[in-house]
Amino acid sequence: MMSSQPVLRVSDLTTQFDTQDGVVHAVNSVSFDLRPGEFLGVVGESGSGKSVTMMSLLRLIPMPPGEIVTGEAEYDGVDLLQIDIDELREIRGGKIGFIFQDPMTSLNPVLTVGYQIEESLRIHQDLPAEQRKARALELLDLVGIPSPEQRLKSYPHELSGGMRQRVMIAVALACSPKVLIADEPTTALDVTIQAQIIELVKDLRETLNTAVIWITHDLGVVAGVADRVVVMYGGQIVEEATVDHLYEAPQHPYTMGLLGSLPRLDQKGMDLVSIPGSPPSLLKPPQACTFAPRCPYAFERCHSENPPLTAIDETRKLACWWDVENERPRYDD
């Protein structure tokens, strides 16, 4: 399913916000690739830069106060951060779909579900009315909404949270995008609906060979669906690995802490681990490891030098000065 040639290549992305308290360095030199048909999980606690990273790619952050300082986001031979806004609008929704976190604020309350699904088809494919309606019905059926003919005429407030999220997925998939970015799409839903939405996206990815970026703070959510996982902390990627390697042998202390905080059926009676301290202030650019103040393995170099994201084998990249497996510094000074 997956080709070796990335459908999306992000290099050195840096985004900051000018606020009353100072400049917030929200995303700092983030780089990653996404291959066709791949399911990439992006995890980290609130404020780690997950959503800002992905919204920066499509220039969806408010500018000002936001500013994309450096970086490239190459999609289909063009840099999304450099092309003019009209060209970018052709890609948004048409070739790259985005499912936002809260469907109640993302859907227009005064427009019907059918109108909002068909809007993308009007903009990107210029289909006649009958074909737009037929495609909208097909999409509602695809995302598992019963009585799609009736739901086309419904307004967002007439639907449940799970149904609204399914509508958001239908809107994002209207033009069969090559990339689908889902920003914590199941956060406000109960666990049964969460499971249904995750299964739905898995099925759609298999059917359409769409590459998926799934943003979440919950490592448990991506365990059964992701091919590869990117772990973010303090506006940076601290670990990137295949999902099997990440869960079997996490190498970054922050990843270990996240996994240790998950209850596991195969380890009954084990205490859950908490990560001491608080997330870092992003008012200063990182000069040292942002996790060092909370890290049980931190030593002198961690407090004075920021580790770069470095490939340590064929499937894993890591930004850490400490080798947790061999219990010694990873690199010699």
Secondary structure, DSSP 8 states (H G I E B T S, - for coil): ---SS-SEEEEEEEEEEEETTEEEEEEEEEEEEE-TT-EEEEE--TTSSHHHHHHHHTT-S-TTTEEEEEEEEEETTEETTTS-HHHHHHHBTTTEEEE-S-HHHHS-TTS-HHHHHHHHHHHHT---HHHHHHHHHHHHHHTT-SSHHHHTT--GGGS-HHHHHHHHHHHHHTT--SEEEEESTTTTS-HHHHHHHHHHHHHHHHHH--EEEEEES-HHHHTTT-SEEEEEETTEEEEEEEHHHHHHS--SHHHHHHHHTS--TTSTT-------S-----SS--SS-TTGGG-TT--GGGGT-----EE-SSS-EE--SEETTTTEESS--
